[in-house]
Structure formats: structure tokens, C-alpha cells
Amino acid sequence: MKRESSSLQTAPLSDTAVVDYPLSAATADRTPVIENMLARARAFAEPLIADEKLDTGENTLAHADAVAAIVAKMGGSEAMQAASYLVYSCQHLNRPQEVIAKVFGDNFAALAVETTKLVRVQEQARSASQGHHIEGAGAQTENVRKMLLAFSRDLRVVMLRLASRLQTLRHAAASKQPAPESVARESLQVFAPLANRLGIWQVKWEIEDLSFRFIEPETYKLIARLLDEKRIEREGHIEQLRSELERELQAEGVHATVQGRPKNIYSIVKKMRGKSLDFAQVFDILALRVVVADVKDCYAALAWVHTHFQPIDEEFDDYIARPKPNGYQSLHTVVRELVDGKPGKPIEIQIRTEEMHDHAEHGVAAHWAYKEAGHKGYAGVWASGEYDAKIAVLRQLLAWERDLSGGLQGQGLFDDRIYVLTPDAAIVELPQGATPVDFAYTVHTTLGHRCRGARVDGAMVPLNTPLSNGQTVEIIAAKEGGPSRDWLNAELGYLASHRARAKVRAWFNAQITHETVARGREAVEKLLQREGKTAMRLEDLASQLGFKSADHLFEVVGKDEFSLRNIETLLRPPEPASNPDDGVQIKKARGSEKSGKGGVLVVGVSSLMTQLAKCCKPAPPDAISGFVTRGHGVSVHRSDCSNFRTMAARDGERVIDVEWGATKKGGDAPVYAVDVAVEAADRQGLLRDISDVFAREKMNVIGVQTQSVKGTAWMTFTVEIADAARLTQVLGIVTAVVGVRSARRR
């Protein structure tokens, strides 16, 4: 909390410079009891910060004086006011926690160091958000909220930050210097809602108005001018109502103090915008506050008000019976005066007890020094014990935490999260106990893999060092490489994040898969070399074997889950066997213009024997090409057949044009054997269900080959068809069978 956003203009003092301060008060437990602590703390800080200025231009010592005064007005003890000075001293000490602990005790040393750290984090977060687009800045603001909570185990940190931010805004207003927009927006979006949640209304209203003044200066000036124009008329009417109400309640036996209640400008603007009202409609709501002795008198006063004024039923709220989440209690009602029997201007009236009023003004601030208060309580608030006081303090922060998390359970920011910074001041949320390795994986997976070292707040640390709130973490990364297996050893403490641990496991699993694929690729390529098929595309080979890609084929081969014999069967023979009967003889064409009852016509050549190639099994209306074999006529292939492309590239002069012949009317259409590859999730009855589809569609299945590997079934059906187009329709039906992932012609 040394500054809102400043650069120190005084060089840090060495530890030896602090030894001159008297240490006689220090006790063995390092928690000294110091008389006149406020004066001692100011004397300690004055030589360190008296000549220093903040970036806002305000003198640092003057800022500390003002913060101490605000803390006092909020009900803070002398010890809390003293902390205002200790916070600003930290930047000038080499070992602030040790030095301050010797003079003032561990309690205040920890408070000063934690608050200073939070200020630095907020400064860096604001600097980072200025370079981001609007959404990025919003995310940074949300992270500042969360970080504020993470630092708020000791509520005094929050109170000191509220007081310091209020003073920064006051100074900007008094010096007529506009506050930076990032500071004003953070004040309005973070600090004012926090003050509201803690019930510190006066601080909330003032922060809201001052922030709004810098964010929307023209709107602020307009509302301020309109308020000032009718101030005399409004104040005169309010004073008349106030004295009349106080007198009448006294006559009824209700001892009450009635005050006019000022309306802050920001709340007026919010009401105008929220309810689409013009200024006159909002301005005419006059405000009074009635403070009585006890709850019974609250309801007695309400009864009198509703009897003598006309109440607006929908504007009544009983926050005594149903307190607000932050503990606020009061009766709110809006009534109208009766002027000559007619309803007049609306009047907003709040009715509360002295105790409720004190809570409304100071909220849980009365509990903030629970570590010091003990059983006597603090600022007039009785605490039955340190535990009860601590619960009272944290209840509102936990409620605010639920606000931020959308009311979800089990997402506590206090217990399981920390917030650290990247070198460029982006806030990173991590689990409690996270290490630099967790941080690296959260920023980017590749950075995590290549992480080799880390600096925390500029100092080199081991990679298994637990991080703390507000630290700046810089990762030292190698240009290439991967994680260490030691990171997965829970006993070594390198990883606290389940997400980071999963990324490390995934990297090693990918390495194993990569090695398996490489082993499978080597085996397949050696087989192709032996068979003289090195020109064959590996993707085509995998497709013909029923795999999605070549890598899938290599992986199962590398795992010894797919036999190389299957590949050999596919590759041998590349051309029809020497026995002509091994091929399917279709037609001996007589010429280029006529054909028999459905066969293959060799264009421009007559009386050539033709047969369908077994490697691709063409069928009408596939695009086909012929290849003149040695002694076995023309082998007919699909034009996209990889074997045909290989032979055509080697012996292009032997390629010949062929086409499908016409079928005579009334004759039986010839049938052709084709292979269908099906991939599916293996299950009982799968083969039966697929066979039933072919049977229903009147397609004769003349052969089936199946193989199942780790729950995946690869099936090859040989079916007889007259038309390949018809097969496409049937394959669509096969794909709809439960478990089938793909069905295609090979």
C-alpha cells in the first residue's frame, strides 16, 4: 500500500540504517507491547517517506497521515492507524518483515508486507490491462477482485486498501487532477462493491461518487449542478419535515433523532438509468433517517409515519426481519405528504436503532482487529471470543466470494486458490500449493513441456517450490525438449494441478505412440521393398486395408496387433494368376461398336479376352481402364486403382481404352464381385446385423473376413452387385447399424 501507482524517488535504506531505531520494546515472542504506538510508527516512517511523492503527486507521508485519519473515522484502533505508516516503510527496507517485526511485532510486520505486496500486484495488473482490449481489461478487473479476496484472510489488509484508495481519490479531486481511468474504474468496480458488502456505507458512497466524477465528468457535473440549484429549497423543506417528525414522535413517547439523509450522485444516476427516470422524478424523493433506542421503537415510529403520511406499499422493505446479506438492518419506506388532502412529494424514510446505525456506518469494520480485541471486543462491539469475531469478519468476505462465483458451492477462493503474475503483469490463477511447473503449464502447454528453471520475484528457485499470492514468476525454457518423468512423482512435489499432470502424462503417451508408429512404419516399408511395391502410396495401402490413415495402420502393426500377412495377401498377385479361370471372364469383344450381353468392350480391337482385376474389382458404372497382360489378355481395372497407376507409370504403352458393354433387353444382367470394408465398435451380433442388411437389400454375400483389435472390428464383405451406384445406397444403410463407424467400397 505504499502507493496507488508510484515510482519510489528515494533509494531503499539498508538494514543497518534501521538499527538506529530503538528496539528495547521487542519481547522474546517478537510481539512487543508499545505505548503510544501511533506516534512511534509515524516517527519510524517519517525519515523514510517524508520527501517522497506518489505518482499522483501527493506526498507519501501526507497520504499516510490521511489514511490513518480515515481509518480512525471508520473506527480503527490506534494500532490500526499505526499500520498505515508501517505499510509505506516496507519499500525502503531490505528485509522489511524482519526489521518491522523487531520494532512492532510479527503481527504488524506481516500486515505491512502483505498489504505492500497487494498494492504492487494491483499496480501491475492495471498496467497490464491498459494494453488489453476491453474484454481483457474486464478479465483483469475480475482477477483483481479475486486476488483481493485471496489476500484478505486478515481483514485489516482490506480496510487499509479501502482507506488508501479513498484518499487517492480525495487527493485527485482536491488537486483538480483527474485520476487515471484504470484507478477510477477499479475503484468503482472493485472497492466500492467490497465496501458495500462489508456494510461500510460512507466509504462506499464516497468512493462511488469520486470514481464516477473521473469516469463520467460531464454527467457528474450536470447532476451536481441540478442538485445545487434546488439545494436551498430542498434543505428548507427537509428541515421542516425533520423537526416536525422528531417533535411528533417525542409526543408519542418515542425518543428519536431525525436527520436529513443526503443522496449520493452515483446512486441518483443509477436510479435514473435503471428506472428510465428523469432527474426531476428522482430529485423529488426527499430522504430522512430516524434513529431510535430499540427495535420496538422502530416499529412504533413506522406505525406513526404510515398513519400520518400516505405509504407507497411497493416501496416498503423490512430489513430488520430480513437483514441484507452483509448484516444491514433498517426499515425502509416511501410515503407521500398530504397537501390539502392531495398526495404530495414522495419522502424516503429509514428507521433504525443506534446499533443498526453504527453497523450501517462502519459495517464489519468494528471486527477488523479481532486478532487484538480478544474477549473485550472492539469499538463497542462485544465478541464472545476470537473465533466468533473472526467468523463475523470472514462471513461477509465469503458472501462476496459467493457473489463472484455465481453462488456455486465448493469453489472457495480462500482455501484452494492463489494468484500470481507473469513478467508482463497478467494475473494467473493457480491451485494452492502450485509450483513454477504448474504455472508454466497454465500459461501454455508448450512452455510447460520446455520448462527448465524459474525465477520468483527475480530469484532463482527450484521447480518444486510452492508459490504464494502476488509473486511474479518467470519461466526459463529450453528451445526444445519435453517434461521430466520426475514431475509425475507426487512425493517430489513438482505438480499440484491435475490439469498440468494430465498434460505431462499426455506428452509421454504421445511419445510412446510416436515410437510405436515409427516401428510399424519401418516394418511396412520393409515389406513393400521385398514385394517391389515401394511406389505404392502408404495412405492408399491403409485405405484398402480398412484403416483411416497410414499412421493408424503403422500403430497396430507396431503393437503386433495386425499381421503383415494381411498386407502380403493384398499385394499378391498384382496381376491375375496364370490360369485364366482365376479371373472373371466377361466377354470376348468382336469390335468397337457391338458387345455381348453385358461385358467389357475393348475400344478399336476385336477378339481380345478381358477379365476383371482382383485387386480393385471394378463394376459398372466405375470408370475403368485396361492393361494388356503377357498371355492373359486385357486386365480391367478401376481407373483410380493404385496397382493400375503403378503399372501404367511403368509400362504406359500397354494401357488400352475399355468401356462397359450394353446389356441386351430381356437378358439377365451380369453380376460383379466387389469388396466392402466396414469399421465398427465390436459387439455381440454385429456381423449378423450387417449381414441382415445385405440380405434385405437382395445382395448376395459370397465372402466375409473379420478382425477385432481392442474393441474395434474391421470386416471385409465380398458381395455380388450389378450396379455400383446401387451399392452406394446400401452402404448408407449399413452405416446406420448400431456401432458402425464407416462402410465403404474398397
Secondary structure, 3 states (H helix, E strand, C coil): CCCCCCCCCCCCECHHHHCCCCCCCCCCCCCCCCCCHHHHHHHHHHHHHCCCECCCCCEHHHHHHHHHHHHHHCCCCHHHHHHHHHHHHHHHECCHHHHHHHHHCHHHHHHHHHHHHHHHHHHHHHHHHHCCCHHHHHHHHHHHHHHHHHCCCCHHHHHHHHHHHHHHHHHHHHCCCCCCHHHHHHHHHHHHHHHHHCCCHHHHHHHHHHHHHHHCHHHHHHHHHHHHHCHHHHHHHHHHHHHHHHHHHHHCCCCEEEEECCCCHHHHHHHHHHCCCCHHHHHCCEEEEEEECCHHHHHHHHHHHHHHCEECHHHCEECCCCCCCCCCCCEEEEEEEEECCEEEEEEEEEEEEHHHHHHHHHHHHHHCCHHHHHHHCECCECCCCHHHHHHHHHHHHHHHHHHHCCCCCCCCHHHHEEEEECCCCCEEEEECCCCHHHHHHHHCHHHHHCEEEEEECCEEECCCCCCCCCCEEEEEECCCCCCCHHHHCHHHCCCCCHHHHHHHHHHHHHHHHHHHHHHHHHHHHHHHHHHCCCCCCHHHHHHHCCCCCHHHHHHHHHCCCCCHHHHHHHHCCCCCCCCHHHCEEEEEECCCCCCCCCCEEECCCCCEEEEECCCCCCCCCCCEEEEECCCCCEEEEECCCHHHHHHHHHCHHHEECEEECCCCCCCCCCCEEEEEEEEEECCCCHHHHHHHHHHHCCCEEEEEEEEEECCEEEEEEEEEECCHHHHHHHHHHHHCCCCEEEEEEC
